[in-house]
Amino acid sequence: MSGQRGEMELWIQRLIQRFREKGATSPERAMTIQELGLHDRFEQAMKRRLGQTGIFVDIGGKYYLNEEAVRRFEERRQGRGYRGAGGQRRSWVGIRILRMILGMGILLLFIVNFFEGRNLDIWYLIIILAAAWIAVTIVQISFMARKGY
């Protein structure tokens, strides 16, 4: 996940928690920014993308939390693969490391084979590693495309 997206989602989670703590979870219980203890940045964000999410609803200068929109927000986050089992953050570090190791192995074998006599067995190994690298890359790309990255 990009850092900026992660920071925004963390900020939204904190806002959701604040609205729940204050009880601003319905139109009847809507509160002003001051009552919620929020910074002016919230109101500015509501005029931009935050307001488009539908998570926080403005009714005449008072705001409340739309729980249905929160549920959809959480489902989208989980569907994109940001969180794995147990709600922990999911990371692509493992697959990136595997691709990097395969790529370095290919490069190293190519260099060694070029300077050490061009062994046919090493060429076969290079081809196998290159095929594995391509397969891992295709799997990663297809998964990311299905999840909407």
C-alpha positions as CSV (number, residue, x, y, z in Angstrom):
1,M,0.0,0.0,0.0
2,S,1.2,3.4,-0.7
3,G,2.2,5.4,2.3
4,Q,-0.2,8.2,1.6
5,R,-3.2,5.9,1.2
6,G,-2.2,4.1,4.4
7,E,-2.0,7.4,6.3
8,M,-5.4,8.5,5.0
9,E,-7.0,5.2,6.0
10,L,-5.5,5.4,9.4
11,W,-6.8,8.9,9.8
12,I,-10.3,7.8,8.7
13,Q,-10.2,4.9,11.2
14,R,-9.3,7.4,14.0
15,L,-12.2,9.6,12.9
16,I,-14.6,6.6,12.9
17,Q,-13.5,5.8,16.4
18,R,-14.0,9.4,17.5
19,F,-17.5,9.6,16.1
20,R,-18.4,6.3,17.8
21,E,-17.0,7.4,21.1
22,K,-19.0,10.7,21.0
23,G,-22.1,8.8,19.8
24,A,-22.5,10.7,16.6
25,T,-23.9,7.7,14.7
26,S,-27.2,8.9,13.4
27,P,-28.8,12.1,12.0
28,E,-30.5,12.7,15.4
29,R,-27.1,12.6,17.2
30,A,-25.1,14.6,14.7
31,M,-22.5,17.0,16.3
32,T,-20.5,20.0,15.2
33,I,-16.8,19.8,14.6
34,Q,-16.2,21.5,18.0
35,E,-18.5,19.0,19.8
36,L,-16.5,16.2,18.2
37,G,-13.2,17.8,19.1
38,L,-12.0,17.8,15.5
39,H,-9.6,20.1,13.7
40,D,-10.7,22.4,10.8
41,R,-8.8,20.0,8.6
42,F,-11.8,17.6,8.9
43,E,-14.2,20.2,7.4
44,Q,-11.8,21.0,4.6
45,A,-11.4,17.3,3.8
46,M,-15.2,16.8,3.8
47,K,-15.3,19.3,0.9
48,R,-12.9,17.1,-1.0
49,R,-12.6,13.3,-1.1
50,L,-13.5,12.5,2.4
51,G,-17.0,13.8,1.8
52,Q,-17.4,11.7,-1.3
53,T,-16.8,8.5,0.7
54,G,-20.2,8.9,2.5
55,I,-18.7,7.7,5.7
56,F,-19.3,11.0,7.4
57,V,-22.5,12.9,6.6
58,D,-22.9,16.7,6.9
59,I,-26.4,17.9,7.8
60,G,-26.2,21.7,8.2
61,G,-22.8,22.0,9.8
62,K,-23.3,18.9,12.0
63,Y,-21.8,15.5,11.2
64,Y,-22.6,11.9,11.9
65,L,-21.1,8.5,11.1
66,N,-22.9,6.5,8.4
67,E,-22.3,2.9,9.6
68,E,-23.4,1.4,6.3
69,A,-20.7,3.4,4.5
70,V,-18.2,2.3,7.1
71,R,-19.1,-1.3,6.4
72,R,-18.6,-0.9,2.7
73,F,-15.3,1.0,3.3
74,E,-14.0,-1.9,5.4
75,E,-15.1,-4.5,2.8
76,R,-13.3,-2.6,0.1
77,R,-10.1,-2.4,2.2
78,Q,-10.3,-6.2,2.9
79,G,-11.0,-7.0,-0.8
80,R,-8.0,-5.0,-1.9
81,G,-5.8,-7.2,0.3
82,Y,-4.7,-4.5,2.7
83,R,-5.5,-6.8,5.6
84,G,-4.9,-10.5,5.9
85,A,-6.1,-13.1,8.4
86,G,-6.6,-11.7,11.8
87,G,-6.9,-8.1,10.5
88,Q,-3.1,-7.7,10.2
89,R,-1.7,-5.6,7.4
90,R,-0.8,-7.6,4.4
91,S,2.4,-7.0,2.6
92,W,3.9,-7.8,-0.8
93,V,7.4,-7.9,0.7
94,G,7.7,-11.7,0.4
95,I,6.9,-11.9,-3.3
96,R,9.1,-8.9,-4.0
97,I,12.0,-10.5,-2.2
98,L,11.4,-13.8,-4.1
99,R,11.4,-11.9,-7.5
100,M,14.6,-10.0,-6.5
101,I,16.4,-13.2,-5.5
102,L,15.4,-14.9,-8.7
103,G,16.5,-11.9,-10.7
104,M,19.9,-11.7,-8.9
105,G,20.4,-15.4,-9.4
106,I,19.8,-15.1,-13.1
107,L,22.2,-12.2,-13.4
108,L,24.9,-13.8,-11.3
109,L,24.7,-17.1,-13.2
110,F,24.8,-15.2,-16.5
111,I,27.9,-13.3,-15.5
112,V,29.6,-16.4,-14.1
113,N,28.8,-18.4,-17.2
114,F,30.0,-15.6,-19.5
115,F,33.4,-15.4,-17.9
116,E,33.9,-19.0,-16.9
117,G,33.5,-20.9,-20.2
118,R,29.8,-20.8,-21.2
119,N,28.6,-24.1,-19.6
120,L,25.4,-25.5,-21.2
121,D,24.1,-26.7,-17.8
122,I,24.3,-23.2,-16.4
123,W,22.3,-21.9,-19.4
124,Y,19.6,-24.4,-18.6
125,L,19.6,-23.2,-15.0
126,I,19.3,-19.6,-16.1
127,I,16.4,-20.5,-18.3
128,I,14.6,-22.3,-15.5
129,L,15.2,-19.4,-13.1
130,A,14.0,-16.9,-15.7
131,A,10.8,-19.0,-16.3
132,A,10.2,-19.0,-12.5
133,W,10.7,-15.3,-12.3
134,I,8.2,-14.7,-15.2
135,A,5.7,-17.0,-13.5
136,V,5.9,-15.3,-10.2
137,T,5.6,-11.9,-11.9
138,I,2.5,-13.0,-13.8
139,V,0.9,-14.4,-10.6
140,Q,1.6,-11.1,-8.8
141,I,0.2,-9.0,-11.7
142,S,-2.9,-11.1,-12.1
143,F,-3.7,-11.0,-8.4
144,M,-3.1,-7.3,-8.2
145,A,-5.4,-6.7,-11.3
146,R,-8.2,-8.8,-9.7
147,K,-7.9,-6.8,-6.5
148,G,-8.0,-3.4,-8.2
149,Y,-4.5,-2.2,-7.5
